[in-house]
Amino acid sequence: SFRARVYPLFKELARTMDIVKWSDRLHPLNHTANFPYYVTSVVDTAPIAVSESSSPEFSRLLYAPKYGMTCLKLEVTCSMMGHIVDFKFPAGLGTVNDNQIHNRRVAAGEKQYLPWEFSLGDGAYRQCPHILAKYPANTNYLYDPHTGKRDVEIPLHPFQQIHNERLNHDRQRIEHIVGLINKKHKLFQ
């Protein structure tokens, strides 16, 4: 069983690892009209389904309500040209937040950004180093300092809306790759 199940996984990982190069994000043509400078990649995580453990405690760590299944998370980074430049599997248990995965990998030196460099990320990556994320809908809300509750709801300013549209447009590269990995890649079938 080990040879039948695990050896093919190692073989596919070894084959894939040789073609994934973090330095590819620095290709001179790796930019878009929306982000012509400084942004070199897009990052996201994806759930990889795993069998439920017989241990209820371990199953609780793997069960991700967002996906409705027990899973491990894969973190994928692609260049602006759509090439995978980094991945880690497993990057975390199903219950671990995307920002925790990213911050842990940066702190451990697994991903080393240049001082001027940024990646695009979804809202889960807000306040992560080297990540540009979209403005949340409640960015401009005013809060009553005494109660801590929203006092005035102010919609996003036009420049914030434009930033979100541009970011969402260019983030589609990673969404496409994550979809391909989950549905078609031999490694996770």
C-alpha positions as CSV (number, residue, x, y, z in Angstrom):
1,S,0.0,0.0,0.0
2,F,2.8,2.4,0.9
3,R,4.5,1.8,-2.5
4,A,1.2,2.0,-4.4
5,R,0.1,5.2,-2.7
6,V,3.1,7.2,-1.5
7,Y,5.8,6.4,-4.2
8,P,3.7,8.0,-7.0
9,L,3.2,11.1,-4.8
10,F,7.0,11.4,-4.2
11,K,7.7,10.9,-7.9
12,E,5.2,13.6,-9.0
13,L,6.5,16.0,-6.3
14,A,10.1,15.5,-7.5
15,R,9.1,16.1,-11.1
16,T,7.2,19.2,-10.3
17,M,9.8,20.7,-7.9
18,D,12.3,20.9,-10.7
19,I,10.2,23.3,-12.7
20,V,9.0,25.6,-9.9
21,K,11.5,28.4,-9.4
22,W,10.9,31.3,-6.9
23,S,13.3,33.5,-9.0
24,D,11.0,33.3,-12.0
25,R,8.8,36.0,-10.4
26,L,11.6,38.5,-11.3
27,H,11.3,38.0,-15.1
28,P,11.5,41.4,-16.9
29,L,8.1,40.9,-18.5
30,N,6.4,39.8,-15.2
31,H,4.0,42.8,-14.8
32,T,0.5,43.9,-15.8
33,A,-1.1,47.2,-16.8
34,N,-2.7,47.4,-13.4
35,F,0.5,46.8,-11.5
36,P,3.4,47.7,-13.7
37,Y,5.9,47.9,-10.8
38,Y,6.7,46.2,-7.5
39,V,4.0,43.5,-7.8
40,T,5.7,40.2,-8.8
41,S,3.2,37.5,-7.8
42,V,-0.2,36.4,-6.6
43,V,-0.7,34.1,-3.5
44,D,-3.6,32.0,-2.3
45,T,-4.3,28.7,-0.5
46,A,-6.5,25.8,-1.6
47,P,-8.0,23.0,0.3
48,I,-6.9,19.5,-0.5
49,A,-9.4,16.9,0.8
50,V,-8.2,14.2,3.1
51,S,-10.0,11.3,4.8
52,E,-11.5,12.1,8.1
53,S,-9.4,10.8,11.0
54,S,-10.7,8.2,13.4
55,S,-9.6,10.6,16.2
56,P,-12.3,13.3,16.9
57,E,-9.6,15.7,18.1
58,F,-7.6,15.5,15.0
59,S,-10.7,15.6,12.8
60,R,-11.6,19.0,14.4
61,L,-8.2,20.4,13.4
62,L,-8.7,19.2,9.8
63,Y,-12.4,20.2,9.3
64,A,-12.8,23.5,7.6
65,P,-16.4,24.9,7.7
66,K,-15.6,27.2,4.8
67,Y,-15.1,24.2,2.5
68,G,-17.4,21.7,4.4
69,M,-14.7,19.0,4.5
70,T,-11.6,17.7,6.3
71,C,-8.6,19.0,4.5
72,L,-5.0,20.2,4.5
73,K,-4.1,23.5,2.9
74,L,-1.9,24.0,-0.1
75,E,-0.3,27.5,-0.5
76,V,0.4,28.4,-4.1
77,T,2.2,31.5,-5.5
78,C,2.2,32.3,-9.2
79,S,3.9,35.0,-11.2
80,M,1.9,37.7,-12.9
81,M,2.5,35.7,-16.1
82,G,0.6,32.8,-14.6
83,H,3.5,30.5,-13.8
84,I,3.7,28.7,-10.5
85,V,6.8,30.1,-8.6
86,D,6.2,28.6,-5.2
87,F,4.0,26.0,-3.5
88,K,3.9,24.2,-0.2
89,F,1.8,21.2,0.7
90,P,0.8,20.7,3.4
91,A,1.1,24.3,4.3
92,G,-1.3,24.0,7.2
93,L,-4.3,22.2,8.7
94,G,-7.8,22.9,7.4
95,T,-8.5,25.3,10.3
96,V,-5.4,27.5,9.9
97,N,-6.0,30.9,8.4
98,D,-4.2,31.9,5.1
99,N,-2.5,34.8,6.8
100,Q,-1.0,32.6,9.5
101,I,0.4,30.2,6.8
102,H,1.9,33.1,4.9
103,N,3.4,34.8,7.9
104,R,4.9,31.6,9.2
105,R,6.5,30.8,5.9
106,V,8.0,34.3,5.6
107,A,9.2,34.3,9.2
108,A,10.9,30.9,8.6
109,G,12.6,32.2,5.5
110,E,10.8,29.8,3.1
111,K,9.6,32.8,1.1
112,Q,12.1,35.7,0.8
113,Y,10.7,38.9,-0.7
114,L,12.9,41.7,-1.9
115,P,12.4,44.9,0.1
116,W,10.4,46.6,-2.7
117,E,8.4,43.5,-3.7
118,F,4.7,42.7,-3.2
119,S,2.2,39.9,-3.9
120,L,-1.5,40.2,-4.5
121,G,-3.7,38.4,-2.0
122,D,-7.4,38.1,-1.1
123,G,-8.9,39.6,2.1
124,A,-7.5,36.8,4.2
125,Y,-4.0,38.2,3.7
126,R,-4.8,41.7,4.9
127,Q,-2.0,43.1,7.1
128,C,0.5,40.5,5.9
129,P,4.0,41.7,5.0
130,H,4.6,42.1,1.3
131,I,0.9,41.5,0.4
132,L,-1.5,44.0,-1.3
133,A,-5.1,43.1,-0.4
134,K,-8.3,44.8,-1.3
135,Y,-10.1,47.3,0.9
136,P,-12.8,45.7,3.0
137,A,-16.3,47.1,2.7
138,N,-16.2,48.6,6.2
139,T,-12.8,50.4,5.7
140,N,-14.3,53.9,6.1
141,Y,-16.9,53.2,8.7
142,L,-16.8,55.5,11.7
143,Y,-17.1,54.0,15.2
144,D,-18.4,55.5,18.4
145,P,-15.4,55.5,20.7
146,H,-17.7,54.9,23.8
147,T,-19.6,51.9,22.5
148,G,-17.2,50.6,19.9
149,K,-20.2,50.1,17.5
150,R,-20.5,51.4,14.0
151,D,-21.8,54.9,14.0
152,V,-21.7,56.0,10.4
153,E,-21.3,53.7,7.4
154,I,-19.3,55.4,4.6
155,P,-19.0,53.6,1.3
156,L,-15.6,53.0,-0.3
157,H,-14.1,56.0,-2.0
158,P,-13.7,55.8,-5.8
159,F,-9.9,55.2,-5.6
160,Q,-10.5,52.3,-3.2
161,Q,-13.1,50.8,-5.5
162,I,-10.7,51.1,-8.5
163,H,-7.9,49.5,-6.5
164,N,-10.3,46.6,-5.6
165,E,-11.3,46.1,-9.2
166,R,-7.7,46.1,-10.4
167,L,-6.6,43.7,-7.7
168,N,-9.5,41.3,-8.3
169,H,-8.8,41.3,-12.1
170,D,-5.2,40.4,-11.7
171,R,-5.9,37.9,-8.8
172,Q,-7.8,35.7,-11.3
173,R,-4.5,34.2,-12.3
174,I,-4.2,32.4,-9.0
175,E,-7.9,31.4,-8.9
176,H,-7.5,29.7,-12.3
177,I,-4.4,27.8,-11.2
178,V,-6.0,26.7,-7.9
179,G,-9.0,25.4,-9.9
180,L,-6.7,23.5,-12.1
181,I,-4.8,22.0,-9.2
182,N,-7.9,20.9,-7.3
183,K,-9.6,19.4,-10.4
184,K,-7.0,18.1,-12.7
185,H,-3.5,17.7,-11.2
186,K,-2.4,14.1,-10.8
187,L,-0.7,14.9,-7.6
188,F,-4.0,15.5,-5.8
189,Q,-6.2,12.9,-7.4
